[in-house]
Amino acid sequence: MISLSAKPVVEKRRADLQGKTTRLRATLGRAPHLSVILIGDDPASQVYVGRKANAATKVGFTSETIRFPETVPSETVLKRVRELNADPRVDGILIQRPLPSQLKEKDVALWVDPSKDVDCLHPENIGLLVTGNPRFIPCTPGGILLLLDHYGIQIEGRTVCVVGRSAIVGKPLASLLLSRNASLIQLHRRTPDPASLCKLADLVFVAAGSRGLIKGDWLKPGSVVVDVGIHRDTSGRITGDVDTDSILGIPHALSPVPGGVGPMTIQVLLENTFAAASREG
């Protein structure tokens, strides 16, 4: 079974991006800049934000992490976002999810200027994506497609199954797959007999947020499986939404957890930030 590791993809694309950033700095007179807002002390979010900042620095960007306590009023965060929207030195703005309960997703999605929305969550950017004219590519779905392209895995004309329908992964990924001429099956918690539908697919994308959901009897032999889930079990081992023990010998290829989709998500975030800065240059 082929491991769809992100490492060779990220190494190549990051080296290319570093060179392009050096040239853009000469045009702009400054580096591309990413601002990340982190609310609360969620350990996973802190790790993700640290990785994003480290990756930005490695390719020559500047970045900042703006921290707020868990109990911050939504008005305080909105005021800071508006300041970043108005700052010409800020190219990309990301508000780290999950959000505390006093911040409503339907409101927060509207706060970031669409031209700086490098997470691609603003309704305007989602609309552009769905109509085939994307300003930015959503980070995780975009990273998945780059991963498949690197390994030469064909999407066009194939039957694909997306397990999950979140606004961050499932829905935009479905749109991108349709734009690549795939035939789509989308599963969610109310789908009857999901295993039989999943088994029809040549490519399976699992973003259900349920550890070990996908078993061997869900998969067509020789399929390609991309696991977006990430969980830590009782022994501290990091696992995904796929039960890797039960699927041995069934798929042709599987993305590892960790080391698969996660690094690709960060890569697309960097490329979106570069694209936002390039429009000024």
N, C-alpha and C positions, 0 to 999 in steps of 0.2 A: 504493500500500500504506500503510495506516494504521500509524503508530508508536505503540505503547502506552507512551508515556513516563510515568514515575512522577511527574514534576515537578508537574503540576497536582493530582494526587491527594494527594501529600504536603503541598503548600502548604496545601490546604484543611483536611485532617485535622489537621495540626500546629497550625494557627491555632485550630481548635476545641479541641484538647487543651490548648493553652496557657490558654485561658479556663477550662476545667474544672479545670485544675490550680490556678489562682488561687483558685477557690472551695473546692477541697478543702483547700488549705493553711489556710484560715480555720477549717475544721472540725477538721482533725487537729492544728493547731498546728505543723506542719512540712511540708516538701515530700516527695512520694514519693521513695524512694531506691532506686537500682539499684547492686548490687555485681557487678563483673565480675572473674573470675579468669583471668589470662593466664599460661600456662606456656611458657617458652622464648622464642625470638627470631624466630619465623617472621614474615617481613616482611608477608605478606598479613594474618595475624592481628592484627599490630600496627596496620595501617591500619584494619581493621574495628572493632577495639576503640576506636580513636581517634574514628571516626565515630559510634559508639554513644554515647560519652561526650559528644561535642559536641552531638548531637541531644538527649540528655537535658537538658543545660544549657539549650538553646534553648527547651524547653517548660516550664522552671521546676523540673525535678527536681534533686536532688542525686545525684551518682554518685561511685564510686571504682573504680580499677583496682588490683587486688591482684596483684602480679607475683611469679612464682617462676622459678628457673632450670630449664632443660630437664631437669636430673638430680634434681630434687626428689623425695624419697620420697613415695609415695602417702599414707602416714600423716600427713605434714605438711600436705598439701592437705586431707585429710579433717578434720583438727583445725580448720583455719581455716573450712571450710564449716560445721562444727557450731557454731562461734561465731557465724557469720552467721545460721544457722537460729534460734539462740536470741535474737538481737538484735531487739527489737521495732521498732527504727528502720529496719530493712532490710526492704524490701517485695519486691524481686526479686533473684534470684541467677542469674548466668549463668556457666558454665564454658566458656570459648572452646575450640572444636574447631579443628584436630585436636589430639589428646592425644598426649603422648610414650608410648613403648612400655610403661613401667612402670605406667601408669594404664590399666586395662582398662575399656572402655566399659560393659560389663555391670555393673560395680561402680559406676562414677562416676554412672551414670544414677539410682542409688538414693540418692545422697548428699544432694541438695538437697531440703529440705522441699517436698512437693508444692504447698503453698499459696504458695511463693515461686519455684516452678519456671517462670519466665516464658519459658523456651525450650521448654517443654512436651515434655520428654524423659523424665520419670519414668514408669514403667509405670502408676502409678495414673492419671496425667493422660492417657496414651495410651488406657487403658481407658475413661475417661470420654468421650473423643473418639469412639472407635469405637462406643460404645453411644448416642451422640447427646446426651450431657449434658456438653459440654466445660466444664472450669474455665478453661482457656486455649486459644487457637488456636495451633498451631505457626506460628512466625514466617514462614517462607518460604511454605508453602502458604496461610496466611491472607492474606499480602500479595498473592499471585497472585489470589485471589478478589476482594479489594478492587479490584485493578487492572481486572479484567474487569467488575465491577459499575459502576465509574466510567465506563467506555466503553460501557456498555449492551450487553454481549455476553452473550447468553443461554446458560445451562448446561443448564437443565432440558430433558429430552427429546432431548438431542443426544448423538452418539457422540463420546467423548473418548478420547484415547490418552495414557497417561503412560509416558514412556521413562525407566526407572530405578525402583529399588525400595529406595532407602536409607531408613533409619529417620528421617532428618531431613526429607526432601522426598518421595520417591516414595510410600512407604506411607501417611503421613498425608494427602498430597494426594489419593490414591485414595479414602480414606475420606471426605474432605470432598466430593469430587465425587459420590460415591454418595449422600451425604446431601442433595445438591442435585438428585437425580433424573436424573443423567446415566447413560448406558450406557457401561461402562468396558472399555477394552482396556489391559492393562499389559504392557510389553515389558521384557526384561532380556537379559543377555549370552547366555543359552541359548535364547532364543526363535528358532525356525526362521523364516526369511524375514520378518524384522521389517518391512522396507519395505512389503510388501504389506498387512500388518495396519495399519501406521501410516496408509497412504493411505485407509483406510476412515473416518478420524476427521474430524469437523468442527472439533474443537479438539485441538491437540497440545501437550503439556507436556514439555519436554525437560530432564531432570536426570540425564544419564548420566555427566557428568564426562569427556567425550570430545570434544575440539575438532573442530568441523566435521563431526560424525557425520551430521547430518540434511541430506540433499541434496534437490534439487528433486523427484526421482522418488519420494521418500517421502511427498509431500504431495498432498492433494486440492486442486484449484483452489478458491480462495475460502475456504480454512480459516483458522483463527486459530492462531498459533504463539506460545507463551510459552517463552523460552529462559532457563533457570536457570543454565546453565554460564558459567564465567568463566575465561579463560585469557589468557596473554600470549604472543604469537608471537615469532619471532626478531627482528623489527624493533621490538619493544616495544609493538605494537598490541594492545589488549585485544579479545578475541573470545569467542564463546560456543560452545555445542554445535551451533549451526546454521551451515551453510555459506551465508552470506548471498549470495554471488555466484551460486550455482547455483539459488537459489530465487526470484530476481527475477521478479516478475510472476505468481507462483503464489498465495501466501497473500493473504487480504484484510487481515490485520493481523499485526504481529510486534512483540514487545517488544524494545527495543534493549539491547545490551550494550556499554558500561555504560549505566546510566540507566533500567533497567526494573525487574527484580525486586529488585535489591540495596537501593535506597532503601525499597521497600515492606516488606522484611524488617525493617529497623530501625524502621519505623513501627509494625508490629505488636508488636515488642518493647516499645516505649514504651506502647502501649495495654494490653498485658498487665500491665506494671508499674503503670500507673494503676489497672487493675482490682483488682490485689492490694492496693494502698493503700486503695482505696475500701471494701473489705470491713472495714477497721479503722474507717473513718469512718462 
